[in-house]
Amino acid sequence: MTTRRAVTTLAVLLLTAGACGRSGAPPTGGTPAQADTLAERLLRDSLTRASEDSIRAVGGAPAAAPVLPAPNLPPKKESATAPERRCVLDLPNKLLTRVQFFVDPVTKKRFTYSGGGIVGNCRGQNIHITADSAESYEANDLHILIGNVKYRETKYAIDADRVTYFRVEERLLFQGNVHAVMKEDAATLDGPQLEYFRPVRGIRDRERVVATQRPKLTYIEKDSAGRDQPPIIILGNSIVGEGDSTFHAMGDVRLERTDVLATGDSAMVDGARKFSRLMKKPVVESKGAKPFTLKGAVIEMYGEAKQVDRIVALDSSTALAEGLTVVSDTIDLRLAKSKLDRAFAFGKTGAQATTPERDIIADSLDIIMPDQRIRELRAIGKAFAESDPDTVKVVTDERDWIRGDTLIARFDSLPPADTTQPPIRDLHASGQASAYYQIAGDSAHRTKPGINYVTGRVIRLTFKEKEVETVTVTDQASGVYLSPDSAAKRPAAPRRPTAPLTNPTIRRPPARSGSDSKPLTDRSLTPIWSPKNR
């Protein structure tokens, strides 16, 4: 018997003995076998069953998983509308005001020209206007005010270079260096042009403003104590304000908050309910030391002006953070102090999470990541995970994988100063679980690793330095070990990790076959072990 065959036979014997004793895989890296006493076996059983209880609790019904893609917003409380009557514009003017008027001999209508400072009031209403000069046309009920125009009423204070008042429509067109202060909404609009539609009985029930030619809206929310919070700034080709605290922006929209920057083709901001929605190729990017990006067909944001605490992307969504890419129909991000705290991904096409070393696919994902560092990842429903083996010890074009109805991956904790994503600590699979992983057979032949394939009700993999250290299989346990074959042809270069996903296409896991085994070729087969259920 050659030296290599003797080593292989010894490994097979160790595997068989370990399987019969504790339904696990053989230790790797040349670690000597430990005595399997009754006390040690009882302790292992206790720890394993405690872990299984936790897995079942999570896999049965994750308590924190969202039921709806977005929360139900409280009903909006609109202020009572109070349509006014038409404005009868009186021009009492000043002592220095110069006035000229002409009467059309046919229509008998008057044309009036005023200069030297104009002062006007709507008769019987709290509406005042001043300007340098004015033109009034009685024939079509039109007034034009020119130069340093200042319009004041209960809800609005608007300054402009020129104002045209169409009395028939109760519409005011402000042009040139427009600065509008919406007093009740705590917002300002700045731009080249703004139209204001007054609420007047018989014409319209509520006011409406339309700003065009790339205006800027600055919206200031207040905290529970009534203090002003940092502003929201919205830029768009046009901005429309209707009713109380609701604004719509259209065309190349840019929404800036203290913690996020959002872009899209259109947006809606509801200040009363602290809610924003972006549509048509929206993108949300966080600010700060740990940025993340969220894309989708529609994105909704919730939270006070000072901080967004929830962002939901609907339809073909992608989330990108440092070392992590998540793709799904719906992605629901929860934030704390401008950093990701938790993420849910779910939808008809399933969800996929990708890191530089592994891919996890399932019907839905729940990622717990305080301070934007992964601590635990739960994959629920047809869960499948695959990863690259340690390329220092194994050179192969195959990936290790594990599957089950539920997968739970737990990661090591890192000190707050460490900005990298933590390494995986252990991986649990429950419910028709199976696992396929490769073991370095000989340091001189890294291209010919040994292979372990195991099935059971629950499988637990523990990792050390990114390599599988131990495997524990509980109930319905069976498996096979394939030893290295020196004649087998192996690739000459390691398989590199997959690149981060750039579009929302989710690769579903391979379907289970009869024995759920992956084709294993070009290996020497050792006897299959099938210990009794524990």
C-alpha positions as CSV (number, residue, x, y, z in Angstrom):
1,M,0.0,0.0,0.0
2,T,1.4,3.4,-1.0
3,T,1.9,6.2,1.6
4,R,-0.9,8.3,0.0
5,R,-3.4,5.4,-0.1
6,A,-2.6,4.7,3.6
7,V,-3.4,8.4,4.5
8,T,-6.6,8.3,2.5
9,T,-7.7,5.0,4.2
10,L,-7.0,6.5,7.6
11,A,-9.1,9.6,6.8
12,V,-12.0,7.4,5.7
13,L,-11.8,5.4,9.0
14,L,-11.8,8.7,11.0
15,L,-14.8,10.0,9.0
16,T,-16.8,6.8,9.6
17,A,-16.0,6.7,13.3
18,G,-16.9,10.4,13.8
19,A,-20.2,9.9,11.9
20,C,-21.3,7.0,14.0
21,G,-20.4,8.7,17.2
22,R,-21.9,12.2,16.7
23,S,-23.3,12.5,13.1
24,G,-20.5,14.9,12.1
25,A,-17.8,15.3,9.5
26,P,-14.1,14.4,10.2
27,P,-12.0,17.1,11.7
28,T,-9.8,18.9,9.2
29,G,-6.2,20.2,9.3
30,G,-4.8,17.1,11.0
31,T,-6.5,17.7,14.3
32,P,-6.3,14.5,16.4
33,A,-9.6,12.7,17.3
34,Q,-10.9,13.4,20.9
35,A,-12.3,10.8,23.3
36,D,-16.1,10.5,22.9
37,T,-17.2,10.0,26.5
38,L,-20.8,9.9,27.7
39,A,-20.4,13.3,29.5
40,E,-19.1,14.9,26.3
41,R,-21.9,13.4,24.3
42,L,-24.5,14.7,26.7
43,L,-23.0,18.2,26.6
44,R,-22.9,18.2,22.8
45,D,-26.5,17.0,22.6
46,S,-27.6,19.8,25.0
47,L,-25.8,22.5,23.0
48,T,-27.1,21.2,19.7
49,R,-30.7,21.0,20.8
50,A,-30.6,24.5,22.2
51,S,-29.3,25.8,18.8
52,E,-32.0,23.8,17.0
53,D,-34.7,25.4,19.2
54,S,-33.4,28.8,18.1
55,I,-33.4,27.8,14.4
56,R,-36.9,26.5,14.6
57,A,-38.2,29.7,16.3
58,V,-36.6,31.8,13.5
59,G,-37.6,29.6,10.6
60,G,-41.2,29.2,11.8
61,A,-42.1,32.9,11.8
62,P,-39.5,35.6,11.9
63,A,-41.1,38.1,14.4
64,A,-39.6,41.2,12.8
65,A,-40.3,40.4,9.1
66,P,-42.6,43.1,7.6
67,V,-46.1,42.1,6.5
68,L,-46.6,45.0,4.1
69,P,-44.0,46.6,1.9
70,A,-44.8,50.0,3.5
71,P,-46.6,51.1,6.6
72,N,-50.1,52.6,6.5
73,L,-49.7,56.3,6.8
74,P,-52.0,58.1,9.2
75,P,-54.8,60.1,7.6
76,K,-53.7,63.5,6.6
77,K,-55.3,66.3,8.5
78,E,-56.0,69.1,6.1
79,S,-56.8,72.5,7.4
80,A,-60.3,73.7,6.8
81,T,-60.5,75.4,3.4
82,A,-61.8,78.9,3.4
83,P,-62.3,80.1,-0.2
84,E,-62.3,83.8,-0.4
85,R,-64.2,86.2,-2.6
86,R,-62.8,87.8,-5.7
87,C,-60.3,90.6,-5.3
88,V,-61.5,94.1,-6.0
89,L,-58.2,95.9,-6.3
90,D,-58.1,99.4,-4.9
91,L,-55.0,101.5,-5.6
92,P,-54.9,104.3,-3.0
93,N,-51.2,104.7,-3.9
94,K,-49.0,107.4,-2.3
95,L,-48.6,111.2,-2.5
96,L,-45.8,110.9,-5.1
97,T,-47.7,108.4,-7.3
98,R,-48.3,109.7,-10.8
99,V,-51.4,108.4,-12.6
100,Q,-52.5,108.6,-16.2
101,F,-55.6,107.1,-17.7
102,F,-57.2,106.8,-21.1
103,V,-60.8,105.8,-22.1
104,D,-61.4,103.7,-25.3
105,P,-64.0,105.6,-27.3
106,V,-65.5,102.4,-28.6
107,T,-65.7,100.2,-25.5
108,K,-65.6,103.0,-23.0
109,K,-63.1,101.0,-20.9
110,R,-60.3,102.7,-19.1
111,F,-56.5,102.1,-19.4
112,T,-54.6,103.3,-16.3
113,Y,-50.8,103.8,-16.0
114,S,-49.3,104.6,-12.6
115,G,-45.7,105.3,-11.5
116,G,-43.7,106.7,-8.7
117,G,-44.7,103.9,-6.3
118,I,-47.8,101.8,-6.1
119,V,-49.8,100.6,-3.1
120,G,-52.8,98.3,-3.6
121,N,-55.3,96.4,-1.5
122,C,-58.0,93.8,-2.1
123,R,-61.2,95.5,-0.8
124,G,-62.3,94.0,2.5
125,Q,-59.5,91.3,2.5
126,N,-56.1,91.0,4.2
127,I,-54.3,91.2,0.9
128,H,-51.7,93.9,0.1
129,I,-49.4,94.6,-2.8
130,T,-46.8,97.2,-3.6
131,A,-44.6,97.9,-6.7
132,D,-42.7,100.7,-8.5
133,S,-45.3,101.1,-11.3
134,A,-48.5,99.5,-12.6
135,E,-50.8,99.1,-15.6
136,S,-54.5,98.3,-15.3
137,Y,-56.7,97.3,-18.2
138,E,-60.4,97.4,-17.5
139,A,-61.4,95.7,-20.7
140,N,-60.0,92.3,-19.7
141,D,-59.8,92.8,-16.0
142,L,-56.0,92.6,-16.0
143,H,-53.3,94.3,-13.8
144,I,-49.6,94.4,-14.4
145,L,-47.3,95.5,-11.6
146,I,-43.6,96.1,-12.4
147,G,-40.5,96.6,-10.2
148,N,-39.9,95.4,-6.6
149,V,-43.3,93.8,-6.4
150,K,-44.3,92.5,-2.9
151,Y,-47.4,90.5,-2.4
152,R,-48.7,89.8,1.1
153,E,-51.6,87.7,2.4
154,T,-52.3,85.3,5.3
155,K,-50.6,82.2,3.9
156,Y,-48.1,83.7,1.3
157,A,-45.5,86.4,1.1
158,I,-44.1,86.6,-2.5
159,D,-41.5,88.9,-4.0
160,A,-40.8,89.3,-7.7
161,D,-39.7,91.7,-10.4
162,R,-43.1,91.6,-12.1
163,V,-46.6,90.3,-11.4
164,T,-49.5,89.9,-13.8
165,Y,-52.9,89.5,-12.1
166,F,-55.6,87.8,-14.1
167,R,-58.6,88.7,-12.1
168,V,-61.0,86.5,-14.2
169,E,-59.0,83.4,-13.3
170,E,-57.9,84.6,-9.9
171,R,-54.4,83.8,-11.0
172,L,-51.2,85.7,-10.3
173,L,-48.1,85.2,-12.4
174,F,-44.8,86.2,-10.7
175,Q,-41.8,86.5,-12.9
176,G,-38.1,87.4,-12.3
177,N,-36.2,86.6,-9.0
178,V,-39.2,85.0,-7.4
179,H,-39.0,84.3,-3.7
180,A,-42.2,82.9,-2.1
181,V,-42.6,82.2,1.6
182,M,-45.3,79.7,2.5
183,K,-45.9,80.6,6.1
184,E,-48.1,77.7,7.2
185,D,-46.0,75.1,5.4
186,A,-42.7,76.5,6.7
187,A,-41.3,76.4,3.1
188,T,-39.8,78.7,0.5
189,L,-39.8,78.6,-3.3
190,D,-37.1,80.3,-5.3
191,G,-37.0,80.5,-9.1
192,P,-37.6,82.5,-12.3
193,Q,-41.4,82.0,-12.4
194,L,-44.3,81.1,-10.2
195,E,-48.0,80.9,-10.7
196,Y,-50.4,81.3,-7.7
197,F,-54.0,80.2,-8.0
198,R,-56.1,81.7,-5.3
199,P,-58.8,79.8,-3.5
200,V,-62.0,81.6,-4.5
201,R,-65.6,80.6,-4.2
202,G,-67.0,79.2,-7.4
203,I,-63.5,78.8,-9.0
204,R,-61.4,76.5,-6.8
205,D,-61.6,75.2,-3.2
206,R,-57.9,75.3,-2.3
207,E,-54.8,77.2,-3.3
208,R,-52.2,75.9,-5.8
209,V,-48.7,77.1,-6.7
210,V,-46.8,76.0,-9.8
211,A,-43.1,76.9,-10.1
212,T,-41.3,76.3,-13.4
213,Q,-37.9,76.8,-15.0
214,R,-35.9,74.7,-12.4
215,P,-37.1,76.2,-9.0
216,K,-35.8,75.3,-5.6
217,L,-38.0,74.3,-2.7
218,T,-36.7,74.6,0.8
219,Y,-38.9,72.8,3.3
220,I,-38.4,73.0,7.0
221,E,-40.0,70.5,9.4
222,K,-40.3,70.9,13.1
223,D,-39.6,68.5,16.0
224,S,-42.1,67.7,18.7
225,A,-41.1,70.8,20.6
226,G,-41.8,73.0,17.6
227,R,-38.1,73.7,16.9
228,D,-37.0,74.0,13.3
229,Q,-35.0,71.0,12.0
230,P,-32.4,71.0,9.2
231,P,-34.2,71.8,5.8
232,I,-35.1,69.5,3.0
233,I,-34.0,70.9,-0.4
234,I,-35.8,69.9,-3.5
235,L,-34.8,70.8,-7.1
236,G,-36.8,70.0,-10.2
237,N,-37.8,71.3,-13.6
238,S,-41.2,72.1,-12.0
239,I,-42.7,72.0,-8.5
240,V,-46.4,72.0,-7.7
241,G,-47.8,72.7,-4.2
242,E,-51.4,71.8,-3.5
243,G,-53.2,72.1,-0.2
244,D,-51.3,71.8,3.0
245,S,-47.7,70.6,3.1
246,T,-47.8,68.5,-0.1
247,F,-45.4,69.2,-3.0
248,H,-44.8,67.4,-6.3
249,A,-41.6,67.8,-8.2
250,M,-41.2,66.7,-11.9
251,G,-38.2,66.4,-14.2
252,D,-34.6,65.6,-13.0
253,V,-35.6,65.8,-9.4
254,R,-32.9,66.1,-6.7
255,L,-33.9,65.8,-3.0
256,E,-31.3,66.6,-0.4
257,R,-31.6,65.8,3.3
258,T,-29.1,65.9,6.1
259,D,-28.5,62.2,5.8
260,V,-29.5,61.1,2.3
261,L,-29.4,62.4,-1.3
262,A,-32.2,61.1,-3.5
263,T,-32.7,61.5,-7.3
264,G,-35.4,60.5,-9.7
265,D,-37.6,61.8,-12.5
266,S,-40.4,62.8,-10.1
267,A,-41.0,63.0,-6.4
268,M,-43.8,63.8,-3.8
269,V,-43.1,65.2,-0.4
270,D,-45.8,65.1,2.3
271,G,-44.5,67.2,5.2
272,A,-47.5,66.6,7.4
273,R,-46.9,62.9,7.5
274,K,-43.1,62.9,7.2
275,F,-43.2,60.9,4.0
276,S,-41.5,61.2,0.6
277,R,-41.9,59.1,-2.6
278,L,-39.6,59.0,-5.6
279,M,-40.5,57.5,-9.0
280,K,-39.0,56.7,-12.4
281,K,-35.5,55.4,-11.8
282,P,-35.1,56.7,-8.3
283,V,-31.8,56.3,-6.4
284,V,-31.1,57.1,-2.8
285,E,-27.6,57.5,-1.5
286,S,-26.7,57.9,2.2
287,K,-24.2,60.4,3.4
288,G,-21.5,59.8,6.0
289,A,-18.6,57.5,6.6
290,K,-20.5,54.3,5.6
291,P,-22.5,55.1,2.5
292,F,-25.1,52.8,0.9
293,T,-27.2,53.0,-2.3
294,L,-30.8,51.9,-2.9
295,K,-32.5,51.6,-6.3
296,G,-35.9,50.5,-7.5
297,A,-38.9,51.5,-9.6
298,V,-40.4,53.4,-6.6
299,I,-38.7,54.4,-3.4
300,E,-40.5,55.6,-0.3
301,M,-38.8,57.3,2.7
302,Y,-40.1,57.8,6.2
303,G,-38.8,59.9,9.1
304,E,-38.4,63.3,10.5
305,A,-36.4,66.0,8.7
306,K,-33.3,65.5,10.9
307,Q,-33.1,61.8,10.0
308,V,-34.7,59.1,7.8
309,D,-35.4,56.0,9.7
310,R,-36.9,53.8,7.0
311,I,-36.5,53.5,3.2
312,V,-38.5,51.0,1.1
313,A,-37.7,50.2,-2.6
314,L,-40.5,48.6,-4.6
315,D,-40.2,46.5,-7.8
316,S,-36.8,45.4,-9.2
317,S,-34.8,46.7,-6.2
318,T,-31.1,46.7,-5.5
319,A,-29.3,47.8,-2.3
320,L,-25.5,48.3,-2.3
321,A,-23.5,48.7,0.9
322,E,-19.8,48.1,1.7
323,G,-19.1,44.4,0.9
324,L,-22.8,43.6,0.4
325,T,-25.3,43.6,-2.5
326,V,-29.0,42.7,-2.0
327,V,-31.4,42.1,-4.9
328,S,-35.2,41.5,-4.6
329,D,-38.6,42.7,-5.6
330,T,-39.0,44.7,-2.4
331,I,-36.2,45.9,-0.1
332,D,-37.0,47.5,3.3
333,L,-34.2,49.2,5.0
334,R,-34.3,50.3,8.7
335,L,-31.8,53.0,9.7
336,A,-30.4,54.2,13.0
337,K,-28.1,57.3,13.1
338,S,-27.9,57.4,9.3
339,K,-26.5,53.8,9.2
340,L,-28.2,50.6,8.2
341,D,-29.5,48.7,11.2
342,R,-31.7,46.0,9.5
343,A,-32.7,45.0,6.0
344,F,-35.6,42.9,4.7
345,A,-35.8,41.6,1.2
346,F,-38.8,39.7,-0.2
347,G,-41.1,39.3,-3.2
348,K,-42.3,36.9,-6.0
349,T,-38.8,36.4,-7.5
350,G,-37.2,35.8,-4.1
351,A,-34.1,37.6,-2.7
352,Q,-30.4,37.3,-3.1
353,A,-27.5,38.6,-0.9
354,T,-24.0,38.7,-2.4
355,T,-20.7,39.3,-0.6
356,P,-17.2,39.0,-2.0
357,E,-17.0,35.4,-0.8
358,R,-20.6,34.0,-0.9
359,D,-24.1,34.2,-2.4
360,I,-27.3,33.5,-0.4
361,I,-30.6,33.0,-2.2
362,A,-34.1,32.4,-0.6
363,D,-37.7,33.5,-0.8
364,S,-36.9,36.2,1.7
365,L,-34.0,37.6,3.7
366,D,-33.7,39.2,7.1
367,I,-30.3,40.9,7.7
368,I,-29.4,42.2,11.1
369,M,-26.6,44.6,10.8
370,P,-26.2,47.2,13.7
371,D,-23.9,50.0,12.9
372,Q,-24.0,48.7,9.3
373,R,-22.0,45.5,10.1
374,I,-23.6,42.2,9.5
375,R,-24.3,40.2,12.7
376,E,-26.9,37.7,11.5
377,L,-28.5,36.8,8.1
378,R,-31.7,34.7,8.0
379,A,-32.7,33.2,4.7
380,I,-36.3,31.8,4.8
381,G,-37.9,29.6,2.2
382,K,-35.9,27.4,-0.3
383,A,-32.7,28.8,1.1
384,F,-29.4,28.1,-0.7
385,A,-25.9,29.5,0.0
386,E,-22.7,28.9,-1.9
387,S,-19.2,30.2,-1.2
388,D,-15.6,30.0,-2.4
389,P,-13.3,27.6,-0.5
390,D,-10.1,28.8,1.0
391,T,-7.9,29.3,-2.1
392,V,-4.8,29.1,0.0
393,K,-5.5,25.4,0.7
394,V,-7.8,24.4,-2.2
395,V,-7.6,25.3,-5.9
396,T,-10.9,24.5,-7.6
397,D,-13.6,25.9,-9.9
398,E,-16.3,24.5,-7.7
399,R,-18.0,26.3,-4.8
400,D,-19.0,24.9,-1.4
401,W,-22.8,25.0,-0.8
402,I,-25.5,24.4,1.8
403,R,-29.2,24.4,1.5
404,G,-32.4,24.0,3.6
405,D,-35.8,25.4,4.2
406,T,-34.1,27.9,6.5
407,L,-30.5,29.2,6.7
408,I,-29.1,31.3,9.5
409,A,-25.6,32.7,9.1
410,R,-23.9,34.3,12.1
411,F,-20.9,36.6,12.0
412,D,-18.2,37.5,14.5
413,S,-18.4,40.8,16.3
414,L,-15.8,43.4,15.5
415,P,-14.7,46.5,17.5
416,P,-16.4,49.8,16.4
417,A,-13.2,51.1,14.9
418,D,-13.0,48.2,12.4
419,T,-14.7,49.2,9.2
420,T,-14.6,45.8,7.4
421,Q,-17.5,43.3,7.4
422,P,-17.0,40.6,10.0
423,P,-16.1,37.0,9.0
424,I,-18.7,34.3,9.2
425,R,-18.7,32.3,12.5
426,D,-21.3,29.5,11.8
427,L,-24.0,28.6,9.4
428,H,-27.1,26.6,10.2
429,A,-29.5,24.8,7.8
430,S,-32.8,23.2,8.9
431,G,-35.5,21.4,7.0
432,Q,-34.3,18.9,4.3
433,A,-30.8,20.3,4.8
434,S,-27.8,19.2,2.7
435,A,-24.2,20.5,2.4
436,Y,-21.3,20.0,-0.1
437,Y,-17.9,21.3,1.0
438,Q,-14.3,20.7,0.0
439,I,-11.3,19.8,2.2
440,A,-7.6,20.1,1.5
441,G,-6.4,16.6,0.9
442,D,-2.7,17.3,0.5
443,S,-0.7,20.5,0.6
444,A,1.3,19.4,-2.4
445,H,-1.8,18.8,-4.5
446,R,-4.2,21.7,-3.8
447,T,-6.1,21.1,-7.0
448,K,-7.3,17.7,-5.7
449,P,-9.3,18.3,-2.6
450,G,-11.5,15.8,-0.8
451,I,-15.2,16.3,-0.8
452,N,-17.8,15.8,1.9
453,Y,-21.5,15.6,1.1
454,V,-24.0,15.3,4.0
455,T,-27.8,15.5,4.5
456,G,-30.0,15.7,7.6
457,R,-32.8,17.6,9.3
458,V,-30.3,20.1,10.7
459,I,-26.8,20.9,9.6
460,R,-24.4,23.2,11.4
461,L,-21.1,24.4,9.9
462,T,-18.6,26.2,12.0
463,F,-15.8,28.3,10.4
464,K,-12.2,29.2,11.4
465,E,-10.2,31.6,9.3
466,K,-12.9,31.4,6.5
467,E,-12.6,27.6,6.4
468,V,-15.1,24.9,7.5
469,E,-13.8,23.6,10.8
470,T,-16.6,21.3,12.0
471,V,-19.9,19.9,10.6
472,T,-22.7,18.6,12.8
473,V,-25.6,16.8,11.4
474,T,-28.7,16.1,13.4
475,D,-31.5,13.6,12.6
476,Q,-31.9,11.7,9.3
477,A,-28.2,12.0,9.0
478,S,-26.3,10.5,6.0
479,G,-23.3,11.4,3.9
480,V,-20.5,10.4,1.6
481,Y,-16.8,11.3,1.5
482,L,-14.9,11.4,-1.8
483,S,-11.2,11.1,-1.4
484,P,-8.7,12.9,-3.8
485,D,-7.9,11.1,-7.0
486,S,-4.4,11.8,-8.2
487,A,-5.5,11.0,-11.8
488,A,-8.4,13.5,-11.7
489,K,-7.9,16.5,-13.9
490,R,-8.3,19.7,-11.9
491,P,-8.2,23.4,-13.0
492,A,-4.9,25.2,-12.7
493,A,-6.3,28.5,-11.2
494,P,-8.7,29.2,-8.4
495,R,-12.3,30.4,-9.0
496,R,-12.5,34.1,-8.2
497,P,-15.5,35.4,-6.1
498,T,-18.4,36.6,-8.2
499,A,-18.6,40.3,-8.9
500,P,-21.3,42.4,-7.2
501,L,-24.6,42.3,-9.0
502,T,-25.2,45.3,-11.2
503,N,-28.9,44.6,-12.2
504,P,-31.8,43.2,-10.2
505,T,-31.6,39.6,-11.7
506,I,-31.9,36.9,-9.0
507,R,-30.3,33.5,-9.8
508,R,-32.5,30.8,-8.2
509,P,-30.8,27.8,-6.6
510,P,-30.6,24.5,-8.4
511,A,-33.7,22.3,-8.0
512,R,-33.5,19.3,-5.7
513,S,-33.1,16.0,-7.4
514,G,-34.1,12.6,-6.0
515,S,-31.3,12.4,-3.4
516,D,-30.4,16.1,-3.6
517,S,-26.9,15.3,-4.4
518,K,-24.6,17.2,-6.7
519,P,-22.9,15.2,-9.5
520,L,-19.6,14.0,-8.1
521,T,-17.1,12.8,-10.7
522,D,-13.4,12.0,-11.0
523,R,-13.1,10.9,-7.4
524,S,-12.4,7.7,-5.5
525,L,-15.6,6.8,-3.6
526,T,-15.5,5.7,0.1
527,P,-18.3,3.7,1.7
528,I,-21.5,5.7,2.4
529,W,-22.3,6.1,6.1
530,S,-25.9,6.3,7.5
531,P,-26.0,6.3,11.3
532,K,-29.4,5.9,13.0
533,N,-31.4,9.0,13.8
534,R,-30.4,10.5,17.2
